[in-house]
């Protein structure tokens, strides 16, 4: 059952990306500023810091340990933080409205942190909201794809007893790296579409257990499962060509760069023709990258945090190569530089993220 959005008279705005800083003397008037331009000096300083912190790489034995024990590090992370670390990503309906077109475009905000909190995404790194959308006809193409791609897609007979995965009314969403459900549950709570079904998977069995124990978990609308998406066999509860959308938010960055294209190829395999990947992740020279010390670098733009989890920082070109290299069509690829401030401590934090949409081409 969907949960209606409260009408409590609080201010609303249809989309982020509208707060621009024109006068640096006003920088501490708000918590964040959008589309911040860097000058040449700031760009060079960022390059210098990355060059410095990547000048000493971790030894090969340690790099291998981070890879082999990756699931342990994430199990430990969720074992410690449970469901208290991340806030719900209700901003997803604004940034990726295609996944639930029945949800109102405007989201009530009690304060800025309620939708764009400083601790809402992976490892306390915040998300961003952007504009400049492309591919306005994508939703129409998806409807056509659902109508034309019914052949060869069979019904899955699994424990969650979902309805048929074919037909124009059924909408199948997969979130990869779902964590404890901070994207999944807002979708289930807010969407009134009875034909929407959400699959979600995570590398961490601890995270999946927390999802399944959540009171909002409804096996009639959701199916959570453990999956190593870098493997060849996902043992997925859905067949090839059956997904309408894949949500990939602050997840691909946790995977070794050598395996990213394989993950993209598996997403391509399971998406319907016309289906789309909704992507958001860290960009090159994000504040988090500049803060790493020597010895934490595992490969170019790929680092290990203190708790053993890993993070990669993307360029637009590198992301494009990954997805287009396995057959996707790029519909959006945006880099956003955002300035966040701590008004109490008068600190300025420059964030960089990449947001993108990639579509599996329609059948000829």
C-alpha positions as CSV (number, residue, x, y, z in Angstrom):
1,X,0.0,0.0,0.0
2,X,1.3,3.4,-0.9
3,X,1.9,6.1,1.7
4,X,0.6,9.5,0.7
5,X,3.0,12.4,0.9
6,X,2.1,14.7,3.8
7,X,0.6,18.1,3.0
8,X,1.9,20.0,6.0
9,X,2.3,23.4,4.3
10,X,6.1,23.1,4.1
11,X,7.9,24.6,1.2
12,X,8.2,22.5,-2.0
13,X,10.6,22.7,-5.0
14,X,10.3,20.4,-8.0
15,X,14.0,19.8,-8.5
16,X,17.4,20.5,-7.2
17,X,20.2,22.3,-9.1
18,X,18.6,25.7,-8.8
19,X,20.6,27.3,-6.0
20,X,23.5,29.2,-7.6
21,X,26.2,31.1,-5.8
22,X,26.9,34.5,-7.4
23,X,28.5,36.2,-4.4
24,X,31.1,34.3,-2.3
25,X,30.3,36.6,0.7
26,X,26.9,34.8,0.8
27,X,28.5,31.3,0.8
28,X,27.4,30.4,4.4
29,X,23.8,31.6,3.9
30,X,22.8,28.0,2.8
31,X,24.0,24.5,3.3
32,X,24.7,23.8,-0.3
33,X,25.2,25.4,-3.7
34,X,24.6,23.9,-7.1
35,X,26.7,23.9,-10.3
36,X,29.7,25.4,-8.7
37,X,32.4,26.4,-11.2
38,X,36.1,25.6,-10.5
39,X,38.8,28.0,-11.6
40,X,42.1,26.8,-13.1
41,X,43.9,27.1,-9.8
42,X,41.4,24.9,-7.9
43,X,41.5,22.3,-10.7
44,X,45.3,22.2,-10.6
45,X,45.3,21.9,-6.8
46,X,42.9,18.9,-7.0
47,X,45.2,17.2,-9.6
48,X,48.2,17.8,-7.4
49,X,46.5,16.2,-4.4
50,X,45.4,13.1,-6.4
51,X,48.9,12.8,-7.9
52,X,50.4,13.0,-4.4
53,X,48.0,10.5,-2.7
54,X,48.3,8.0,-5.6
55,X,52.1,8.2,-5.8
56,X,52.3,5.3,-3.3
57,X,50.1,2.3,-4.0
58,X,49.1,-0.5,-1.6
59,X,51.2,-3.6,-2.1
60,X,49.7,-6.4,-4.3
61,X,49.0,-8.7,-1.4
62,X,46.9,-6.1,0.3
63,X,45.1,-5.2,-2.9
64,X,44.2,-8.9,-3.3
65,X,43.0,-9.1,0.3
66,X,40.6,-6.2,-0.3
67,X,39.2,-8.0,-3.3
68,X,38.9,-11.5,-1.7
69,X,37.4,-10.2,1.5
70,X,35.2,-7.5,0.1
71,X,32.0,-9.1,1.3
72,X,33.4,-9.4,4.8
73,X,34.2,-5.7,5.0
74,X,30.6,-4.8,3.9
75,X,29.1,-7.4,6.3
76,X,31.1,-5.8,9.1
77,X,29.9,-2.3,8.0
78,X,26.2,-3.3,8.1
79,X,26.8,-5.3,11.2
80,X,28.0,-2.2,13.0
81,X,25.7,0.4,11.5
82,X,22.6,-1.7,10.9
83,X,19.9,0.6,9.4
84,X,21.1,3.7,11.1
85,X,23.7,5.0,8.7
86,X,21.8,6.1,5.6
87,X,18.7,8.2,5.2
88,X,16.0,7.3,2.7
89,X,16.6,8.5,-0.8
90,X,13.3,10.1,-1.6
91,X,15.0,12.4,-4.0
92,X,15.2,9.5,-6.4
93,X,11.7,10.4,-7.7
94,X,12.9,13.8,-8.7
95,X,16.1,12.7,-10.4
96,X,14.8,9.5,-12.0
97,X,11.1,10.1,-12.4
98,X,10.9,7.3,-15.0
99,X,11.0,4.6,-12.4
100,X,7.7,5.7,-10.8
101,X,5.8,8.1,-13.1
102,X,2.7,7.9,-10.8
103,X,4.5,9.8,-8.0
104,X,4.1,13.6,-7.9
105,X,7.0,15.6,-9.2
106,X,7.1,17.8,-6.1
107,X,8.4,16.4,-2.9
108,X,7.7,18.1,0.4
109,X,10.8,19.2,2.2
110,X,10.9,19.9,6.0
111,X,14.5,20.9,5.6
112,X,17.3,20.4,3.1
113,X,18.9,17.6,5.0
114,X,15.7,15.5,4.9
115,X,16.2,14.8,1.2
116,X,19.9,15.6,0.6
117,X,21.6,14.8,3.9
118,X,25.3,14.8,4.4
119,X,25.2,11.1,5.5
120,X,22.6,9.8,3.1
121,X,24.9,7.9,0.7
122,X,27.8,5.6,0.6
123,X,30.2,6.1,3.5
124,X,28.8,9.6,4.4
125,X,29.4,10.9,0.9
126,X,26.3,12.9,-0.1
127,X,24.3,12.6,-3.3
128,X,23.6,15.4,-5.8
129,X,20.7,16.6,-7.8
130,X,21.1,17.7,-11.4
131,X,19.2,19.1,-14.3
132,X,19.8,19.3,-18.0
133,X,17.9,16.1,-18.7
134,X,18.2,14.5,-22.2
135,X,16.2,11.8,-23.9
136,X,12.7,13.1,-23.1
137,X,11.1,10.3,-25.1
138,X,12.6,7.5,-23.1
139,X,9.3,6.6,-21.3
140,X,7.4,6.3,-24.6
141,X,10.2,4.0,-25.9
142,X,9.9,1.8,-22.7
143,X,6.2,1.4,-23.2
144,X,6.8,0.3,-26.8
145,X,9.5,-2.1,-25.6
146,X,7.2,-3.8,-23.1
147,X,4.6,-4.2,-25.8
148,X,7.0,-5.6,-28.4
149,X,9.3,-7.7,-26.3
150,X,7.0,-10.4,-24.9
151,X,8.4,-13.3,-26.9
152,X,11.0,-15.4,-25.2
153,X,10.4,-13.9,-21.7
154,X,9.1,-16.6,-19.4
155,X,7.5,-16.6,-16.0
156,X,9.7,-17.2,-13.0
157,X,8.5,-19.7,-10.5
158,X,10.2,-18.7,-7.3
159,X,9.6,-18.3,-3.6
160,X,8.2,-14.8,-3.7
161,X,5.3,-15.9,-6.1
162,X,5.4,-12.8,-8.2
163,X,3.1,-12.3,-11.1
164,X,4.2,-12.8,-14.7
165,X,7.2,-10.9,-15.8
166,X,5.8,-10.1,-19.2
167,X,3.2,-7.7,-20.4
168,X,2.8,-4.0,-20.8
169,X,1.5,-3.4,-17.3
170,X,4.2,-5.1,-15.3
171,X,7.1,-2.8,-14.2
172,X,10.2,-4.7,-12.9
173,X,12.9,-2.7,-11.0
174,X,16.2,-4.1,-9.8
175,X,18.3,-2.1,-7.3
176,X,21.9,-3.4,-7.3
177,X,23.7,-2.8,-4.0
178,X,20.5,-2.1,-2.1
179,X,22.1,-1.9,1.3
180,X,19.3,-1.8,4.0
181,X,16.6,-0.6,1.6
182,X,16.9,3.2,1.7
183,X,15.9,3.3,-2.0
184,X,13.6,0.3,-2.1
185,X,11.3,1.2,0.7
186,X,10.6,4.8,-0.4
187,X,9.6,3.4,-3.8
188,X,7.3,0.8,-2.2
189,X,5.8,3.3,0.2
190,X,5.2,6.0,-2.3
191,X,4.2,4.4,-5.5
192,X,0.6,3.4,-5.9
193,X,1.2,1.3,-9.0
194,X,0.0,-2.2,-8.1
195,X,2.0,-3.6,-11.1
196,X,5.4,-2.4,-9.8
197,X,7.7,-5.0,-8.4
198,X,11.1,-4.3,-6.9
199,X,14.0,-6.7,-6.8
200,X,17.0,-5.8,-4.8
201,X,20.3,-7.4,-4.2
202,X,23.4,-6.8,-2.2
203,X,26.9,-8.4,-1.8
204,X,26.3,-8.4,2.0
205,X,24.1,-11.1,3.5
206,X,23.8,-8.9,6.6
207,X,22.3,-6.1,4.6
208,X,19.8,-8.4,2.9
209,X,18.7,-9.8,6.2
210,X,18.1,-6.3,7.5
211,X,15.9,-5.6,4.4
212,X,13.9,-8.8,4.9
213,X,13.4,-8.0,8.6
214,X,12.0,-4.5,7.8
215,X,8.3,-4.2,8.6
216,X,7.8,-2.6,5.2
217,X,9.2,-5.7,3.4
218,X,6.3,-7.2,1.4
219,X,7.0,-10.4,-0.6
220,X,4.1,-9.6,-2.9
221,X,5.9,-6.4,-4.1
222,X,9.6,-7.0,-3.3
223,X,12.2,-9.7,-3.4
224,X,15.6,-9.3,-1.8
225,X,18.5,-11.6,-2.5
226,X,22.3,-11.9,-2.0
227,X,24.3,-11.5,-5.1
228,X,27.9,-11.0,-6.2
229,X,27.2,-9.0,-9.4
230,X,30.8,-9.5,-10.5
231,X,30.2,-13.2,-10.8
232,X,29.1,-15.0,-14.0
233,X,26.2,-16.7,-12.4
234,X,23.8,-14.4,-10.5
235,X,21.2,-17.1,-9.8
236,X,18.7,-14.3,-10.4
237,X,15.0,-14.7,-9.5
238,X,14.2,-13.2,-13.0
239,X,15.0,-14.2,-16.5
240,X,17.0,-12.3,-19.2
241,X,15.2,-9.4,-20.9
242,X,12.8,-8.9,-18.0
243,X,13.8,-5.8,-16.2
244,X,12.5,-2.3,-17.0
245,X,14.9,-0.4,-14.8
246,X,18.2,-1.0,-12.9
247,X,19.1,1.4,-10.1
248,X,22.8,1.7,-9.6
249,X,23.5,4.4,-7.0
250,X,26.9,4.7,-5.3
251,X,27.5,1.0,-6.0
252,X,29.7,0.5,-9.0
253,X,32.4,2.6,-7.3
254,X,32.8,-0.2,-4.7
255,X,33.8,-2.7,-7.4
256,X,37.2,-3.2,-8.9
257,X,37.5,-1.2,-12.1
258,X,38.6,-4.4,-14.0
259,X,35.2,-5.9,-13.3
260,X,32.9,-3.0,-14.0
261,X,32.4,-3.8,-17.7
262,X,31.3,-7.3,-16.8
263,X,28.7,-5.9,-14.4
264,X,27.4,-3.6,-17.1
265,X,27.2,-6.6,-19.5
266,X,25.1,-8.6,-16.9
267,X,22.7,-5.6,-16.5
268,X,22.4,-5.4,-20.3
269,X,21.6,-9.2,-20.3
270,X,18.7,-8.9,-17.8
271,X,17.2,-5.6,-19.0
272,X,14.4,-5.5,-21.6
273,X,15.1,-3.8,-24.9
274,X,14.4,-0.2,-24.0
275,X,15.1,-0.8,-20.3
276,X,17.4,1.7,-18.6
277,X,20.2,1.9,-16.0
278,X,19.9,4.8,-13.6
279,X,23.3,5.7,-12.3
280,X,24.8,8.0,-9.7
281,X,28.3,7.8,-8.2
282,X,31.5,9.6,-7.3
283,X,33.3,11.9,-9.8
284,X,36.9,12.5,-10.2
285,X,38.3,15.1,-7.7
286,X,35.5,14.7,-5.3
287,X,36.4,15.9,-1.8
288,X,36.5,12.3,-0.6
289,X,39.2,11.5,-3.1
290,X,41.4,14.5,-2.2
291,X,41.3,13.5,1.4
292,X,42.9,10.0,1.0
293,X,46.5,9.6,2.3
294,X,49.4,7.9,0.6
295,X,49.2,4.1,0.6
296,X,45.4,3.9,0.3
297,X,45.4,3.9,-3.5
298,X,44.9,0.5,-5.1
299,X,44.8,1.5,-8.7
300,X,44.1,4.7,-10.7
301,X,41.3,6.6,-8.9
302,X,40.6,3.5,-6.8
303,X,41.1,3.6,-3.1
304,X,40.6,1.6,0.1
305,X,38.9,3.3,3.1
306,X,40.0,2.7,6.7
307,X,37.3,0.0,7.2
308,X,38.4,-2.0,4.1
309,X,35.6,-1.0,1.8
310,X,36.7,0.5,-1.5
311,X,35.7,3.4,-3.7
312,X,36.4,4.5,-7.3
313,X,36.0,8.0,-8.7
314,X,34.6,8.2,-12.2
315,X,35.1,10.4,-15.2
316,X,32.3,10.9,-17.8
317,X,34.5,9.4,-20.5
318,X,35.4,6.3,-18.4
319,X,31.7,5.7,-17.5
320,X,30.7,6.1,-21.1
321,X,33.3,3.5,-22.2
322,X,32.0,1.0,-19.7
323,X,28.4,1.1,-20.7
324,X,28.6,1.8,-24.4
325,X,31.3,-0.9,-24.6
326,X,28.7,-3.5,-23.8
327,X,25.9,-2.1,-26.1
328,X,24.1,0.5,-24.1
329,X,23.0,3.8,-25.6
330,X,23.8,6.9,-23.5
331,X,20.8,9.0,-22.7
332,X,22.4,11.3,-20.0
333,X,25.8,11.8,-18.6
334,X,26.2,14.8,-16.3
335,X,29.0,15.9,-14.1
336,X,28.0,18.0,-11.2
337,X,30.2,20.1,-8.9
338,X,28.5,21.1,-5.7
339,X,29.6,23.2,-2.8
340,X,28.4,22.0,0.6
341,X,29.2,24.1,3.7
342,X,29.2,23.6,7.4
343,X,27.9,26.9,8.7
344,X,28.8,26.1,12.3
345,X,32.4,25.5,11.5
346,X,32.6,27.7,8.4
347,X,33.9,24.9,6.3
348,X,33.6,24.6,2.5
349,X,33.4,21.1,1.0
350,X,33.6,20.7,-2.8
351,X,31.7,17.6,-4.1
352,X,31.8,16.0,-7.5
353,X,29.3,13.4,-8.7
354,X,28.4,11.8,-12.0
355,X,24.7,11.1,-12.9
356,X,23.8,9.1,-16.0
357,X,21.2,7.1,-17.8
358,X,22.0,4.2,-20.2
359,X,19.4,2.4,-22.3
360,X,19.4,-1.0,-23.9
361,X,18.5,-0.4,-27.5
362,X,15.1,-1.5,-28.8
363,X,14.8,-4.5,-31.0
364,X,14.9,-3.7,-34.7
